Each structure stands twice: as C-alpha cells, then as structure tokens.
Amino acid sequence: MNSVKTIFVLLILIFVAFNSNVLCGTNQDGQYLAFAEIMPEPVGGIGAIIKTISYPEMAKRSNIQGKVYVQAHINENGVAEEVNLVRGIGAGCDEVALEAVKNAKYTPGKNKGQNVKVKLTMAITFKLN
C-alpha cells in the first residue's frame, strides 16, 4: 500500500513539474490553480469560519462527529466563487460547513506578487463536548 501512495505522490510531483501554469505562476486561461506561492487563507484563520458555524440539531441528537472536507475556488479578489463538498458526514453538517466556507472572506493567493485564482481544500471539524 505504501508503494502505491509513493507512486501517486511521485505522479503528482511530475504533473506539477511539467505544468507550466503552476511553475511559471501564470493563469492566462482563467483556470484555478492547484497551488500558489502564497495560498489563500480565511481572514482571521479557520477559527473565524468555525465561529460562524452552529452545530446542527440533527447531528447533536444523532451524536454525529467528524470532519467535513470542502473545496473552495478562491478568485483573485479573495471571494469564494464556487464551493464543493469533497467528503461529508451528513446530518446537516455538510450544508453548514459549505455555507460557512462560501460566506467567509479570504486573502487571495499570490504568485510572483500577483493575485491568482486558487483551489483551496479545508477540513471543518465537528466535535461534541
């Protein structure tokens, strides 16, 4: 299994090495980059997003806990234009996490000092006390 992971990581690195858009820091075709020299970040950190989340009642009653993985397409102005669920836990947590990520403000990603469009994947943890 480790050899499969190693091969997968190597394939990703090869893809990045030969992808001139990522290496040169250009984004001429308007597509979102997978990486940037400076990645976008939520203003106030992930904690600022978490503060806007109310634990869904259905999840509380069902004792649902875990991580919701969300991918956001952050434009060059720091706005989440598209937000998608990568992996959820259900019971209302997925929808709450998507809405919180979509409504957050971000510092834009940068390459060579210029703002660029970047895909950003985040994990939102739901844990009952």
ABEGO torsion letter per residue (X at the ends): XAAAAAAAAAAAAAAAAABAAAAAGBBAAGBBBABBABBBBBBGEAAAAAAABBBBAAAAAAGBBEBBBBBBBBBAAGBBABBBBABBAEGGAAAAAAAAAAABBBBBBBBGGBBBBBBBBBBBBBBBX
